[in-house]
Amino acid sequence: MTTPTQRAWEGLANSMRLYVESKLRFNDVFALDREEAVKNQDMAMEAKLEKFHVLYDVTKKLPGFDYFDHADTSLIIALRNAIHHHDDHELFQSWNARIHLNDAFMGLSGAEFLLGSTTREEDALTVRFYYLLNDFYARLPALRNVDKHRTLWDSELQFAAIAKAGVDGRYPTRQVYVDVMPAFMAAVRRVRRWLALTGFTPAGSDSEVYFECFGEPAPEQRLGFKRIRIW
């Protein structure tokens, strides 16, 4: 019989596989129905956040690891909670949804956006997923110890550097985005490393594949920017 932690890891691993499959189909679906393509990808991302939160729920009382002591794990939990409670705010619309849905594209004609990511530009395989940087700052008051988390995010996730690049480039805050995929991958890798130290073993094909994958050394990260003007 599998344990709650094994089931939670299996759910997270399965959601990561489904996300990749959704991304691989994105261009073909987009050519036929852009709304379906964008919503499929958004829902796949949100599923990953939900499954990470399930893992957090079943392991948060175990000794030896505090999810809120690290920038990546705390950010992913905060992001999931914000999206889960979308009924009380309008934060965290993805870049794809803002650009491609509800005829927003026409209303943004002439606007230039700054998209920051710590995934190396030459890494063509790793998916990017962007949210407004300012939405994370707006959500900080929902967390305990606001100053602690702002400092963690600013330093470890390069939020301060991205915000400064936006100010230096005179971008409105509504046009500065951050890629959350590096934080998500770092969070999964961090939790996986801790689970391994507890003697955890995965159960199931997806579980085993992703447990091995996230046991490999983290890829080099380097902050870079894309500047996209909407014509």
Sequence and secondary structure as in RCSB ss.txt:
>XXXX:A:sequence
MTTPTQRAWEGLANSMRLYVESKLRFNDVFALDREEAVKNQDMAMEAKLEKFHVLYDVTKKLPGFDYFDHADTSL
IIALRNAIHHHDDHELFQSWNARIHLNDAFMGLSGAEFLLGSTTREEDALTVRFYYLLNDFYARLPALRNVDKHR
TLWDSELQFAAIAKAGVDGRYPTRQVYVDVMPAFMAAVRRVRRWLALTGFTPAGSDSEVYFECFGEPAPEQRLGF
KRIRIW
>XXXX:A:secstr
   HHHHHHHHHHHHHHHHHHHHHHHHHHHHH HHHHHHHHHHHHHHHHHHHHHHHHHHTTSTT  GGGSHHHHH
HHHHHHHHHTGGG      HHHHHHSTTHHHHTTT EEEEEEEE TT  SS   EEEHHHHHHHGGGSSSHHHHH
HHHHHHS HHHHHHHHHHTT  GGGEEEE HHHHHHHHHHHHHHHHHTT    SHHHHHHHHHTTS    EEEEE
EEEE  
